[in-house]
Amino acid sequence: MNENTHDVVIVGGGAAGLSAGLVLARARRRIAILDGGAPRNAPAAHMHGFLSRDGMPPAALLEAGRAELARYGVEPIAARVDDITREDGPDLAFTVRLTGGATLRTRRVLVATGLRDDLPELPGLRERWGKDVLHCPYCHGYEVRDRPIGVLATGPMAVHQTLLIRQWSPDVTLFSHDQEISPDDRERLAAHGITLAEGQVKRIVADEDGLQGVEMADGSVVERGALLVQSTMIPNDALLTGLGCAREDGLVPTDGMGRTAVPGVSAAGNVVNAHAQVIMAAAEGSAAAMALNADLVEEDVQRAVDRDRVTARRAAGFDAAVEALITETVLGDRRHGL
Ligand SMILES: Cc1cc2nc3c(=O)[nH]c(=O)nc-3n(C[C@H](O)[C@H](O)[C@H](O)COP(=O)(O)OP(=O)(O)OC[C@H]3O[C@@H](n4cnc5c(N)ncnc54)[C@H](O)[C@@H]3O)c2cc1C
């Protein structure tokens, strides 16, 4: 490997990527972190459920992480990665290509590129995403506790989500929108004190004070202070699939330490685990970094063993040649009666 080869290039500088970077920098690895600067939770003003950081603005957490990395001489680079290719040759190495054409060479890659939330196309919804249109009761349910909460049915998990959010408020309405609600589920909802608003939703009603309600196709408005909406979560995993990682059930599988099925390629956070909250994404990054470091140590040890064996064989070969020369000289002397 030449001097410019990184040990690990990390793509994505969110909780997963920065956390991996911290572990690898402290393991004295030569790393680069390349980040597109669009973390998933950017629309939210506060981040919850991260022990010791509860309520911190999402950007402040990343800022604190970058400041910690700076202590070890690592500064994430604002750049997007377009593709990663495995190099030909005996060494396990990759070329990482950035938008604009620059390339980096690395022994291992860690993809921590997060996911994209695809939202239902309803007027007014996108503008309130992360504010009072919420994706997860554990992240933001407490902040809207006891308020009138709606749930927009967008898929088969709608009833489950509705039953869950009832933990945070006694006033919950499920908007069936374009989903069928079975008789069993209707019974369960009613038993749990939840109202069902049948029919298509037309738009989200909001003003400068925030969400006001949900307008139905017939023009009636159901007043709500918050709305839970499950997005379609699309992993940003093109770099992984481009390297040959196959998806299973919509996600690239990894083992417990972030390793994919492709040697030298690891992944952490939302890109491979759609349900990872920030603290989980950070933990996954940390675990993946430790596995990568151990893997590099193993490779270095194997190389050193190979090098020593070659040196020993060469030395043995040299000794044999010298011995043959001496023998030949002695025999020659005898032949000549010396
Ligand atoms: C509105 C909202 C609010 C949330 N609130 C909370 C909360 O309160 N608490 C909580 O625990 N969780 C919350 N979450 C979940 C949280 O966003 C995720 O757990 C977390 O962002 C996952 O971290 P990550 O590092 O995997 O991905 P991200 O934080 O999304 O980081 C991925 C990074 O990779 C970069 N990237 C992507 N592709 C490339 C590329 N090709 N090249 C270079 N860089 C690239 C992106 O720009 C981004 O900076 C919330 C989610 C949403 C949508």
The ligand as an SDF file (V2000), in Angstrom:
LIG
                    3D

 53 58  0  0  0  0  0  0  0  0999 V2000
  -37.6980   14.4560   11.4610 C   0  0  0  0  0  0  0  0  0  0  0  0
  -36.8850   13.4380   12.2030 C   0  0  0  0  0  0  0  0  0  0  0  0
  -36.6360   13.6000   13.5510 C   0  0  0  0  0  0  0  0  0  0  0  0
  -35.8770   12.6650   14.2420 C   0  0  0  0  0  0  0  0  0  0  0  0
  -35.7080   12.8160   15.5870 N   0  0  0  0  0  0  0  0  0  0  0  0
  -34.9840   11.9080   16.2740 C   0  0  0  0  0  0  0  0  0  0  0  0
  -34.8230   12.0340   17.6820 C   0  0  0  0  0  0  0  0  0  0  0  0
  -35.3440   12.9610   18.3220 O   0  0  0  0  0  0  0  0  0  0  0  0
  -34.0600   11.1010   18.3160 N   0  0  0  0  0  0  0  0  0  0  0  0
  -33.4950   10.0590   17.6710 C   0  0  0  0  0  0  0  0  0  0  0  0
  -32.8060    9.2550   18.2890 O   0  0  0  0  0  0  0  0  0  0  0  0
  -33.6500    9.9090   16.3330 N   0  0  0  0  0  0  0  0  0  0  0  0
  -34.3680   10.8050   15.6220 C   0  0  0  0  0  0  0  0  0  0  0  0
  -34.5380   10.6530   14.2660 N   0  0  0  0  0  0  0  0  0  0  0  0
  -33.8200    9.5460   13.5950 C   0  0  0  0  0  0  0  0  0  0  0  0
  -32.3920   10.0140   13.2200 C   0  0  0  0  0  0  0  0  0  0  0  0
  -32.5100   10.9560   12.1860 O   0  0  0  0  0  0  0  0  0  0  0  0
  -31.5180    8.8490   12.7790 C   0  0  0  0  0  0  0  0  0  0  0  0
  -31.4700    7.9020   13.8130 O   0  0  0  0  0  0  0  0  0  0  0  0
  -30.0730    9.2780   12.4890 C   0  0  0  0  0  0  0  0  0  0  0  0
  -30.0460   10.3880   11.6420 O   0  0  0  0  0  0  0  0  0  0  0  0
  -29.2980    8.1180   11.8670 C   0  0  0  0  0  0  0  0  0  0  0  0
  -27.9410    8.4900   11.7580 O   0  0  0  0  0  0  0  0  0  0  0  0
  -27.0720    8.0400   10.4870 P   0  0  0  0  0  0  0  0  0  0  0  0
  -25.6830    8.4870   10.7870 O   0  0  0  0  0  0  0  0  0  0  0  0
  -27.3210    6.6260   10.1740 O   0  0  0  0  0  0  0  0  0  0  0  0
  -27.6580    8.8730    9.2420 O   0  0  0  0  0  0  0  0  0  0  0  0
  -27.7360   10.4450    8.9990 P   0  0  0  0  0  0  0  0  0  0  0  0
  -27.8100   11.1840   10.2750 O   0  0  0  0  0  0  0  0  0  0  0  0
  -28.8670   10.6540    8.0500 O   0  0  0  0  0  0  0  0  0  0  0  0
  -26.3560   10.8060    8.3170 O   0  0  0  0  0  0  0  0  0  0  0  0
  -26.0370   10.3500    7.0340 C   0  0  0  0  0  0  0  0  0  0  0  0
  -25.0740   11.3370    6.4110 C   0  0  0  0  0  0  0  0  0  0  0  0
  -24.5500   10.7540    5.2070 O   0  0  0  0  0  0  0  0  0  0  0  0
  -24.4950   11.7540    4.2190 C   0  0  0  0  0  0  0  0  0  0  0  0
  -24.5020   11.1170    2.8920 N   0  0  0  0  0  0  0  0  0  0  0  0
  -25.4890   10.4090    2.2780 C   0  0  0  0  0  0  0  0  0  0  0  0
  -25.0830    9.9740    1.0750 N   0  0  0  0  0  0  0  0  0  0  0  0
  -23.8160   10.4280    0.9190 C   0  0  0  0  0  0  0  0  0  0  0  0
  -22.8450   10.3030   -0.1330 C   0  0  0  0  0  0  0  0  0  0  0  0
  -23.0930    9.6190   -1.2430 N   0  0  0  0  0  0  0  0  0  0  0  0
  -21.6510   10.9120    0.0230 N   0  0  0  0  0  0  0  0  0  0  0  0
  -21.3490   11.5900    1.1660 C   0  0  0  0  0  0  0  0  0  0  0  0
  -22.2250   11.7250    2.1870 N   0  0  0  0  0  0  0  0  0  0  0  0
  -23.4460   11.1420    2.0650 C   0  0  0  0  0  0  0  0  0  0  0  0
  -25.7340   12.6060    4.4680 C   0  0  0  0  0  0  0  0  0  0  0  0
  -25.5850   13.8860    3.8710 O   0  0  0  0  0  0  0  0  0  0  0  0
  -25.7350   12.6560    5.9950 C   0  0  0  0  0  0  0  0  0  0  0  0
  -24.9980   13.7560    6.4890 O   0  0  0  0  0  0  0  0  0  0  0  0
  -35.3300   11.5440   13.5590 C   0  0  0  0  0  0  0  0  0  0  0  0
  -35.6020   11.3710   12.2050 C   0  0  0  0  0  0  0  0  0  0  0  0
  -36.3860   12.2930   11.5350 C   0  0  0  0  0  0  0  0  0  0  0  0
  -36.7070   12.0680   10.0850 C   0  0  0  0  0  0  0  0  0  0  0  0
  1  2  1  0
  2  3  1  0
  2 52  2  0
  3  4  2  0
  4  5  1  0
  4 50  1  0
  5  6  2  0
  6  7  1  0
  6 13  1  0
  7  8  2  0
  7  9  1  0
  9 10  1  0
 10 11  2  0
 10 12  1  0
 12 13  2  0
 13 14  1  0
 14 15  1  0
 14 50  1  0
 15 16  1  0
 16 17  1  0
 16 18  1  0
 18 19  1  0
 18 20  1  0
 20 21  1  0
 20 22  1  0
 22 23  1  0
 23 24  1  0
 24 25  2  0
 24 26  1  0
 24 27  1  0
 27 28  1  0
 28 29  2  0
 28 30  1  0
 28 31  1  0
 31 32  1  0
 32 33  1  0
 33 34  1  0
 33 48  1  0
 34 35  1  0
 35 36  1  0
 35 46  1  0
 36 37  1  0
 36 45  1  0
 37 38  2  0
 38 39  1  0
 39 40  1  0
 39 45  2  0
 40 41  1  0
 40 42  2  0
 42 43  1  0
 43 44  2  0
 44 45  1  0
 46 47  1  0
 46 48  1  0
 48 49  1  0
 50 51  2  0
 51 52  1  0
 52 53  1  0
M  END
$$$$
